[in-house]
Amino acid sequence: MRITVLGAGSWGTTVASVLTRRDHESLIWARNPSTADEINAKHTNDRYLEGFPLPARLRATADLSEAAAHAELLVVGVPTGAFRDTLEQVRPDLHPWIPVVSLSKGLERDSLLRMTEVIKEVLPGHPAAALTGPNLAKEIMAGMAAATVIATEDITVATEIQRVFRRGLLRVYTNHDVIGCEVGGALKNVVAIATGIAQGLGVGDNTRAGVISRGLAELTTLAVAMGGEPSTLAGLAGMGDLVATCISPHSRNRHVGEQLGRGRTLDEILTEMGQVAEGVKTVHAAVQLADRHNLAMPITRTIHRVITGDITAITAYDGLLRSHPAGHESEPG
C-alpha cells in the first residue's frame, strides 16, 4: 500500500519507518526541506531520532501536494496547532474516501475538537481514526515491544488499518471508543506535566503515584462526560499512555513539568526544547471542557494556572497540604 505520513518529528518518522519495514511504499512529508534531504540522502533524522538509522526505502518530500497525491492511506502526525491547516492544504490532492489516521494527541484550542473530529470536518467522506497508546518513539525504533490502539467507530476499517500497522513486536489493538481513546491521549499530557513538576520539586514517589492515580480519575471523568466509556481509560489509551508519559525520561511533557518544578520559566524551557509539548496547549482546551461539563478537575485547573503564570509550581504543590478531609475516591479532588 502507498502510505503518506505527514510530519517528520520523532513519532511521525518512527511510524513511517515501521510502515516501510512492513513493506509498504511509505512517503514522509517534512516541513523543512533539509530534513527531507537528510532522510533521502543519509537515511537519518538526527534532530528527532539521533542514532537511529531509517530504512533505506523510506522516501521523504517537502512537497505537500506530492505527499497527498501519493497516499492510499494518510497518516497525520503534525502538532495539533497545525493539524487543521495541514489537512486543508492536502485536501485538493487527496484521493477520495481514503482513511485518515491521526497520530496527534491533543485538542484544538479554539474549537475544543478532537483530531478525528477535525478530520471529519475538513475531509468529509474520509474514514477518520486515531492511533494512540504508550508509544515512546525511541523505544519502538530500538525494537522494544510495545502495544498501540487504532480507534475508529467502524471496526471493519479499524481491522484493516490494524493489519497495515501490525509488525514484529508492535502489537496493535482496535477500539470503537474514539472519544475515550482521544481524550485519554490528550489529557495524559497535562497529568504528565503535573508529575514532572513533582519530580522537579523532589516531593517523592508517593506523591507522584498519587498525582498519576488522581489524574487517571480526572481524565476518565471528562471522557465519560463527553460520551466515552470508562473501561477505555483503564486500557492502553488511558492508563497505559498515562504511565508511560508520566514516568519516562523521553516524555516531553514530563520534562516541561520537571523543569518548571526546578524554577525555570515556561518560555525558556520550550525554547531550549525546540519541540512541541502538547500538554502546554491542551490544558487550555481541557479547562474549557471542564467548565462546559461542570467538572472540578483540580489537577487540570492547577496546571492551567501554572502554565498561564498565575501561580508557581511550588505553590501548586502546596495544595496537597490542604487540611480539609478527602472525600470518596470516586469523587474528584
Phi and psi in degrees as a GROMACS rama.xvg file:
@    title "Ramachandran Plot"
@    xaxis  label "Phi"
@    yaxis  label "Psi"
@TYPE xy
-86.6352  119.6  ARG-2
-124.506  135.384  ILE-3
-112.798  132.759  THR-4
-111.77  121.095  VAL-5
-93.3644  118.157  LEU-6
113.119  118.068  GLY-7
-109.132  35.6461  ALA-8
-76.58  -168.048  GLY-9
-64.0098  -44.076  SER-10
-77.2748  -41.4463  TRP-11
-59.773  -43.4257  GLY-12
-66.3385  -38.0348  THR-13
-64.1882  -46.5339  THR-14
-62.9962  -42.8329  VAL-15
-60.5971  -38.5947  ALA-16
-66.0239  -43.7521  SER-17
-60.0227  -44.8745  VAL-18
-66.6808  -37.0448  LEU-19
-64.8545  -42.6632  THR-20
-69.8248  -15.1848  ARG-21
-85.8347  7.42698  ARG-22
75.351  19.6222  ASP-23
-85.7682  155.835  HIS-24
-87.1757  89.4795  GLU-25
-97.326  139.92  SER-26
-129.156  128.053  LEU-27
-109.865  134.645  ILE-28
-97.457  127.356  TRP-29
-114.541  131.624  ALA-30
-62.6995  -35.4063  ARG-31
-93.04  118.102  ASN-32
-57.2198  -31.5232  PRO-33
-67.6146  -30.7502  SER-34
-67.3508  -43.3848  THR-35
-61.0052  -42.255  ALA-36
-63.4004  -40.2221  ASP-37
-64.3383  -43.5198  GLU-38
-62.1043  -42.5603  ILE-39
-70.9695  -40.5518  ASN-40
-88.9024  -40.7873  ALA-41
-108.143  -12.8112  LYS-42
58.1441  43.2555  HIS-43
-140.341  164.199  THR-44
-142.409  76.0148  ASN-45
-67.4378  -23.132  ASP-46
-64.5291  -38.6485  ARG-47
-108.242  -29.2095  TYR-48
-135.22  56.6958  LEU-49
-61.0804  131.513  GLU-50
91.0582  -0.613001  GLY-51
-114.271  111.972  PHE-52
-70.0071  145.564  PRO-53
-100.589  157.167  LEU-54
-60.1995  137.52  PRO-55
-62.6673  -26.4885  ALA-56
-79.9616  -12.53  ARG-57
-73.1141  122.037  LEU-58
-102.366  154.256  ARG-59
-132.034  153.744  ALA-60
-147.506  152.846  THR-61
-104.206  5.43904  ALA-62
-95.7753  108.847  ASP-63
-67.9283  -33.7495  LEU-64
-65.0791  -43.3034  SER-65
-61.1411  -42.9666  GLU-66
-62.7153  -42.5615  ALA-67
-66.897  -44.8055  ALA-68
-66.4007  -25.4137  ALA-69
-71.1972  -26.0831  HIS-70
-79.1571  131.456  ALA-71
-102.531  -15.558  GLU-72
-143.394  128.924  LEU-73
-108.186  126.671  LEU-74
-116.153  126.562  VAL-75
-114.312  114.071  VAL-76
-122.078  27.899  GLY-77
-82.9513  159.601  VAL-78
-58.7368  153.585  PRO-79
-60.4807  -30.5401  THR-80
-66.8098  -22.1752  GLY-81
-107.852  2.54655  ALA-82
-63.0916  -53.2024  PHE-83
-62.8849  -46.9402  ARG-84
-61.8158  -39.2474  ASP-85
-64.4648  -43.1681  THR-86
-63.5008  -39.3883  LEU-87
-63.4669  -34.754  GLU-88
-73.2818  -32.8033  GLN-89
-84.1609  -17.0845  VAL-90
-53.2409  -43.8714  ARG-91
-64.162  -25.5458  PRO-92
-105.608  2.48014  ASP-93
-87.1587  135.177  LEU-94
-64.8864  143.503  HIS-95
-66.0661  148.099  PRO-96
70.8826  -3.8701  TRP-97
-69.5273  145.6  ILE-98
-66.4833  149.447  PRO-99
-124.69  122.643  VAL-100
-110.784  126.144  VAL-101
-89.8328  132.815  SER-102
-101.75  -6.43366  LEU-103
-86.1519  125.617  SER-104
-105.959  99.3474  LYS-105
176.95  -172.141  GLY-106
-127.588  144.914  LEU-107
-70.641  127.309  GLU-108
-63.1732  -46.034  ARG-109
-80.6943  -44.2856  ASP-110
-85.0679  -19.9974  SER-111
66.9025  17.7995  LEU-112
-79.4808  148.718  LEU-113
-75.6768  162.113  ARG-114
-66.6487  -35.009  MET-115
-67.3621  -29.4056  THR-116
-68.3311  -36.3069  GLU-117
-65.0232  -41.4988  VAL-118
-57.7822  -47.9001  ILE-119
-64.1743  -33.5562  LYS-120
-74.2253  -42.6572  GLU-121
-85.2113  -35.0305  VAL-122
-123.087  65.5863  LEU-123
-60.9105  141.821  PRO-124
95.2136  -12.8853  GLY-125
-96.1241  124.062  HIS-126
-57.4909  131.318  PRO-127
-109.766  135.681  ALA-128
-140.154  162.639  ALA-129
-126.134  135.387  ALA-130
-102.495  121.12  LEU-131
-149.698  166.766  THR-132
136.082  -176.696  GLY-133
-78.6288  83.0415  PRO-134
-124.378  82.4477  ASN-135
-78.6398  121.851  LEU-136
-56.6926  -47.9254  ALA-137
-66.106  -32.0157  LYS-138
-69.3137  -38.927  GLU-139
-68.1874  -40.4967  ILE-140
-62.6764  -30.0611  MET-141
-80.1189  -2.65081  ALA-142
86.8908  14.5082  GLY-143
-77.6671  152.137  MET-144
-66.3304  143.754  ALA-145
-154.589  160.774  ALA-146
-129.64  144.439  ALA-147
-141.733  170.435  THR-148
-129.951  132.727  VAL-149
-99.538  118.688  ILE-150
-112.954  121.647  ALA-151
-159.841  151.23  THR-152
-65.1898  -30.6318  GLU-153
-91.1643  103.285  ASP-154
-65.0381  -27.3586  ILE-155
-62.7355  -44.6657  THR-156
-64.4279  -43.2128  VAL-157
-59.2534  -40.7135  ALA-158
-65.5815  -38.9475  THR-159
-66.8902  -41.8714  GLU-160
-66.9671  -37.7656  ILE-161
-55.3672  -44.3892  GLN-162
-62.8263  -36.8206  ARG-163
-67.5399  -40.0195  VAL-164
-87.1566  -24.8584  PHE-165
-63.2382  127.862  ARG-166
-160.408  132.455  ARG-167
52.8924  -124.038  GLY-168
-87.77  5.95417  LEU-169
-91.6002  107.819  LEU-170
-93.5523  123.673  ARG-171
-112.516  121.996  VAL-172
-105.204  163.756  TYR-173
-112.028  156.302  THR-174
-153.918  134.815  ASN-175
-85.4494  -14.9464  HIS-176
-86.7441  82.1354  ASP-177
-66.6509  -39.9904  VAL-178
-59.1099  -52.2441  ILE-179
-59.519  -43.1756  GLY-180
-64.4141  -43.537  CYS-181
-74.1873  -38.0698  GLU-182
-65.9173  -41.6262  VAL-183
-59.4453  -45.6812  GLY-184
-64.5194  -32.8555  GLY-185
-79.485  -48.5307  ALA-186
-76.0495  -23.5986  LEU-187
-62.0661  -26.1011  LYS-188
-67.0799  -34.4693  ASN-189
-68.3474  -44.8651  VAL-190
-64.1904  -34.1107  VAL-191
-64.0515  -35.6038  ALA-192
-63.0007  -41.9188  ILE-193
-62.8454  -45.0833  ALA-194
-70.6601  -30.1146  THR-195
-64.9508  -40.229  GLY-196
-59.6046  -43.3448  ILE-197
-58.8214  -41.8978  ALA-198
-63.2186  -44.6766  GLN-199
-64.1685  -33.8388  GLY-200
-82.0574  -14.2038  LEU-201
68.3061  38.1616  GLY-202
-85.5823  -4.62996  VAL-203
109.262  157.951  GLY-204
-69.8379  -32.0899  ASP-205
-60.0001  -42.7826  ASN-206
-64.9438  -44.5761  THR-207
-62.5684  -41.0172  ARG-208
-62.7964  -38.7811  ALA-209
-64.3093  -42.343  GLY-210
-65.1192  -42.8719  VAL-211
-61.5005  -45.6686  ILE-212
-64.8804  -46.5558  SER-213
-70.3895  -29.5653  ARG-214
-65.2387  -39.2047  GLY-215
-62.1029  -42.5578  LEU-216
-62.3512  -36.2411  ALA-217
-69.4771  -47.1841  GLU-218
-71.0693  -28.236  LEU-219
-66.4367  -42.3269  THR-220
-59.2473  -43.8923  THR-221
-68.0264  -44.7051  LEU-222
-58.896  -43.8732  ALA-223
-65.884  -40.4322  VAL-224
-61.774  -29.406  ALA-225
-88.3047  -4.42747  MET-226
112.127  6.70672  GLY-227
-82.8006  174.247  GLY-228
-106.784  131.299  GLU-229
-58.9087  -32.8584  PRO-230
-62.4808  -29.2606  SER-231
-60.5679  -38.3823  THR-232
-75.9432  -9.59221  LEU-233
-89.1055  -1.44475  ALA-234
-105.651  -156.427  GLY-235
-61.6985  -40.3653  LEU-236
-75.1908  -16.2711  ALA-237
-108.488  -89.8349  GLY-238
-58.3796  -43.1733  MET-239
-59.9519  -50.9454  GLY-240
-67.1849  -37.9486  ASP-241
-61.5216  -48.2006  LEU-242
-62.4459  -47.1993  VAL-243
-60.6641  -43.5599  ALA-244
-72.5862  -30.8829  THR-245
-80.5981  -26.3703  CYS-246
-108.177  -17.7972  ILE-247
-80.4616  135.119  SER-248
-68.655  -12.3131  PRO-249
-82.3515  -8.5076  HIS-250
-76.6514  122.439  SER-251
-67.2442  -39.9882  ARG-252
-68.348  -40.8921  ASN-253
-60.7866  -40.3033  ARG-254
-61.6502  -43.38  HIS-255
-58.3382  -48.0052  VAL-256
-61.7844  -42.4957  GLY-257
-60.9796  -41.9491  GLU-258
-69.8107  -36.1603  GLN-259
-61.0855  -41.2475  LEU-260
-64.5324  -23.5296  GLY-261
-89.7788  4.30873  ARG-262
96.3756  4.75482  GLY-263
-81.615  158.856  ARG-264
-85.2541  154.987  THR-265
-62.2037  -40.735  LEU-266
-60.7439  -44.7802  ASP-267
-70.8923  -32.1239  GLU-268
-64.0214  -49.6666  ILE-269
-68.4126  -35.806  LEU-270
-63.9523  -43.3938  THR-271
-66.0534  -39.0959  GLU-272
-65.439  -45.5132  MET-273
68.6649  15.1999  GLY-274
-134.153  165.355  GLN-275
-86.848  133.063  VAL-276
-110.781  101.299  ALA-277
-60.4362  -28.3029  GLU-278
-61.0142  -29.5348  GLY-279
-63.1115  -36.6261  VAL-280
-87.1245  -38.6394  LYS-281
-62.7529  -32.7386  THR-282
-60.4086  -31.2414  VAL-283
-65.4856  -46.1147  HIS-284
-67.8619  -36.1161  ALA-285
-63.7645  -39.6875  ALA-286
-64.8212  -40.1573  VAL-287
-64.9008  -38.1893  GLN-288
-67.594  -37.5168  LEU-289
-61.6497  -41.3054  ALA-290
-63.8897  -43.2298  ASP-291
-60.1128  -38.48  ARG-292
-100.462  8.62854  HIS-293
56.2203  50.9321  ASN-294
-110.837  144.736  LEU-295
-69.3783  -55.2722  ALA-296
42.2182  62.1504  MET-297
-63.8358  -35.0994  PRO-298
-65.3883  -48.1042  ILE-299
-58.9579  -45.1618  THR-300
-66.6058  -35.7467  ARG-301
-68.2346  -43.9958  THR-302
-64.2117  -35.6184  ILE-303
-59.0587  -42.1256  HIS-304
-67.1314  -33.6448  ARG-305
-68.9808  -45.8204  VAL-306
-63.3919  -37.4684  ILE-307
-82.4264  -3.83948  THR-308
84.3191  10.5784  GLY-309
-71.7157  -35.3054  ASP-310
-137.668  162.769  ILE-311
-87.6501  166.697  THR-312
-62.5029  -40.4244  ALA-313
-68.6042  -33.0945  ILE-314
-65.2964  -37.0496  THR-315
-59.0884  -39.8056  ALA-316
-82.7409  -12.4201  TYR-317
-62.4045  -24.6883  ASP-318
-63.0129  -20.8614  GLY-319
-70.0593  -14.6181  LEU-320
-97.1811  12.6455  LEU-321
-57.7949  140.406  ARG-322
-86.6346  -16.9888  SER-323
-73.4827  147.687  HIS-324
-68.061  148.531  PRO-325
-75.9292  154.493  ALA-326
-91.6974  -155.104  GLY-327
-67.3894  147.112  HIS-328
-62.1097  -25.1719  GLU-329
-76.5441  -7.23899  SER-330
-96.5657  155.962  GLU-331
-70.8187  159.215  PRO-332
